[in-house]
């Protein structure tokens, strides 16, 4: 009897374990041919079985949540196909990219700061020490962060994780400050280059991972490699040197998260410029991009940047200010909470924030770290409409903000360095996929410690309404109101204001496994 019970238990265990085996959702079989067709079938199966349910995430079915997210994609890059290279490789690459940028600056662009760089300038920089530089706003708050992104990704694309890649961004910045210019190393660059470079670097790495697929072949594979290389150039070069650009696998080997992409195109009308003698309104063309990466309401163990939002606004027709603003945030640590039905969901998190505003009327660049809450509530139990709300409060350890005189056209610093606080509020209510109404508000307090002694109190309010016209195409309007009160101990308070109105066509590319117009 005892033997019978043992045998029965083993048989039952075998069947139970077989039932618990995780289905390998992403494997292709080259012997069957038509790889493209197999990949389409894999995607179709994932859409059917691993899409958002009536709640806020897919129901878990045959998914090992220690390895995969609830959309049946990898939580981490597969280390069998993405090994970590020795430390000296990203270190040498960091040096190499700095040397390449220096060579372009000196021999092609012939910038003054790149001339007479050598042992004498290195000795002078090391002996004299640090200063606050006088570079233009765009150089300090876009150019240097992009450079930091390159150094960060020398490690990220050679098998190092988010935290392990940070020292390379810092090291690359130190190397440049001491040895890449004939000017003294600057405090602002050693802060902004690595910190904001980490923000841009991790986002570019994540987006390129969503594009790459080593199972694909032919023209599709080539286009994926090119697109990923444009978004993350360091990774693109490393893939060529590592042989990954030509590698063929039968399984997915990169971490992926759902990605919603929103494109806006249209016109912008600016308020009347009091300095314009013609006293007429200004009209610009606009092109905006918004990326919503990851599902904030998926109940999971959070790690850096498995959820982020990035918005880029471009305009043309208003002179040299083409890049109007870049703003976003990425989660560093968080905790999810959901109701039993999943219809109500909340994410509490610690975030990194990046803000870049650069137009004719004011400049603001800010690094932020703080806490945020993102919440989803159904409007009615039987309705497909939801209310999405987020509130963020953060400390700004470093920023740049224009003075009471506003931006000028010189090639020198026309702004102050400072620190302060920021708050962000976002709320969207949707009527299914038919229409959305959104209110976004930003508040910044910046106390200047380099430049003019000023305190800036900046408020930006942006309501937006969109109405669907055909499938994922919609039309919308977005007015915007900018207010900046500048306080100084030895001067009267200055009240600056700017208004604008955008009318646009919106293309909303929702991930096929996501549900919910929450942008």
Secondary structure, DSSP 8 states (H G I E B T S, - for coil): -HHHHHHHHHHHHHHHHHHH----TT---GGG--HHHHHHHHHHHHHHHSS--SSSS---SS--TTTB-TTS-BSS--TTTS----HHHHHHHHHHHHHHHHHIIIIIS--GGGTT-SHHHHHHHHHH--B-----HHIIIIIHHHHHHHHHHHHHTTT--HHHHHHHHHHHHHHHHHHS-SS--BHHHHHHHHHHHHHHHHHHHHHHHHH--TT--HHHHHHHHHHHHHHSHHHHHHHHHHTGGG---SS--SB---EEEEEEEEEEEE---TT-TT---EEEEEEEEEEEES-TTS-S---TTSSEEEEEEEEESSTT--EEEEEEEEEEEEEEEE-TTSSSEEEEEEEEEEEEEESSS-EEEEEEEEEEEEEEEESSTT-S-EEEEEEEEEEEEEEEEE-TT---SSSS--EEEEEEEEEEEEEEEEETTTEEEEEEEEEEEEEEEESS--EEEEEEEEEEEEEEEETTEEEEEEEEEEEEEEEETTEEEEEEEEEEEEEEEEEEE--TT------
